[in-house]
Amino acid sequence: MNSRLKSIYSTLEAKRLDGLLVSLPANISYLTEAQTRDSYLLVSKKQNIYFTDSRYTEEANKFLNNNAMLKECNGSVFARIAESILSLKLKNAGIEERYLPLAEFNKIKEYSKGKFNLIPTHSIVEDKRMIKDATEIAKLRKAAQITASALEYIKRFLAPGIKEIEVAAELERFMRYQGASGASFDIIVASGPNSSQPHHLSGERRLRNNEPVLIDFGADYQGYKSDLTRVLFLGKINVLVRKVYDIVLKAQETAIKKIAPGAEMAEIDRVARSYIAKKGYAKHFTHNLGHGYGLEVHEDPRISGNEASAVRPGMTFTVEPGVYLPGKFGIRIEDMVLVTVKGCEVLSGAINK
Amino acid sequence: MNSRLKSIYSTLEAKRLDGLLVSLPANISYLTEAQTRDSYLLVSKKQNIYFTDSRYTEEANKFLNNNAMLKECNGSVFARIAESILSLKLKNAGIEERYLPLAEFNKIKEYSKGKFNLIPTHSIVEDKRMIKDATEIAKLRKAAQITASALEYIKRFLAPGIKEIEVAAELERFMRYQGASGASFDIIVASGPNSSQPHHLSGERRLRNNEPVLIDFGADYQGYKSDLTRVLFLGKINVLVRKVYDIVLKAQETAIKKIAPGAEMAEIDRVARSYIAKKGYAKHFTHNLGHGYGLEVHEDPRISGNEASAVRPGMTFTVEPGVYLPGKFGIRIEDMVLVTVKGCEVLSGAINK
């Protein structure tokens, strides 16, 4: 039994739960230390059970070891889950309310025949995932390195006339040759005015001279995700673009300097936001400063003005201020930070800005 | 207002619902005829409302036209949804029970203050999506063509020593140059014994001579997904592999011949399954014969032994029998079918088997 599962047992005990049905794929991957798919995991001190279908039996047999028993379900997985809860005599079984669809909740409840309670819970596994261990940090470091190399590679490839989607194609291909299973999310290549949409869909537009190209992408390395944004330029940089770029960069640097154990998340967001506000672009910085990354590319913590909690060593999150001028252009600069005992390390620090 | 939204109004009326909160991304894309993300859509005869956050305002303004009003939500989208249901005075609002997480359901319910009912529904939009219109078929045809070209391209690239993940890299790169936004799902390249896992994760294993290579992949073309599987061979084909290949191919051909309006889905599954059973491999064909494809790569209908309903013109689904010999190899052959008035067309028919 691995230590991650054991740590869940203690939390369940504290919450007076006899078990937890884990349904978020990233949570299941975390607890089994494997790249899982299409599965449910019932965690309980009496027995852990992994439910999947016949397509995955062979791989599950390889990775489950003594962490969980495999139950192959072809047909209703919810009936099997309820049967297992009943046969283990769990009275109060937690479910992940943020991920379990209403219909699945109701089905399991129906099969329970009133013999156990389903208790809505949230963040039990996510809270553990927020603090990365050495194995996870090594994988995230590698994911960041692959991303950095891909960015260097693509700089030599960019030229007027090339389509956004072709840039995305070359980035993902390169990352796979470097050991990534793929991109960690749909690669954003936003040229010229497209860059003013924070989440532009890379398309058929061709790069032009004297325009910014915003590239937001990451690698998936053994399930761990990186996330990085840079704005590159072809030809001459317009004065306004340069001005906004410098504001965003300074806002990011100021925020990164604030990061150390004990610093409030809201305060880290605030220093970047107030610098941008001072320069007159407050209403153009329309999203949070950053988000956790790990088994998911967006995970806890959220670095936003509403988060009163403090950062802790082992947390990994992005710092990505942005200024978007609709119809004109947008600038976002995003790096990957790891909170250390004394301050922070920028995992994507090898990349020029 | 487009005709897709109008057709939902009639269904809601028949079900005595005043509105429907659509949360499945593919359903929202279908109803807005756009590539949507991170959004909710409230459909009601009084007004349709599209909820998203500031990252997508600019693109949503472009595609919504007169189909829905845009409501930008930064903060709790669920409070905004409840407010809208209240201000439109909807008494009975449907929700998609298969997709709405329990916590979201409960939040909206809480904000309702007992002034409206949330009614669990399923398949309202999915039922419409099952029958493709001309625009959709054109996009699926293009997605199939891109996939076919990519397969021809990759045949010349395969050689002993190349990694599975490198094959995936080249396939996806090629498809993007042909107009796809990317692969329609994680590309499966399963070499040698890896092919016995129906959903193998493409990895670092290198192709070898005298082994099968199973490739299962598709293109995403303007939101529409293709899905195709072929087994290719390097060097000499082993007698058993050839024998199993011929069985799977014959099973597929027999099933495809059955497809015409009125044919039962269970029967289409049965003809393939019983052929494989007759040849002694019943227990090695471990999944359904096929699944619908469209805005999702797996959608309704399911072509399985439990589906008593009949196929109808305009339905699109895969036909993909497979035989898996754990630890040895697996063979799956998958094509994309479109049900026509008289029989069916194989959209991926240009590709050799």
Interface residues (C-beta under 8 A of the other chain):
Chain A: Q35 R37 D38 D53 S54 R55 Y56 E58 E59 N74 I95 E97 R98 Y99 L100 P101 L102 A103 F105 N106 P120 H122 I165 E166 A168 A169 E170 E172 R173 R176 Y177 G179 S181 G182 D186 S196 Q197 P198 H199 H200 L201 S202 G203 E204 T286 H287 P326 G327
Chain B: Q35 R37 D38 D53 S54 R55 Y56 E58 E59 N74 I95 E97 R98 Y99 L100 P101 L102 A103 F105 N106 P120 H122 I165 E166 A168 A169 E170 E172 R173 R176 Y177 G179 S181 G182 D186 S196 Q197 P198 H199 H200 L201 S202 G203 E204 T286 H287 P326 G327
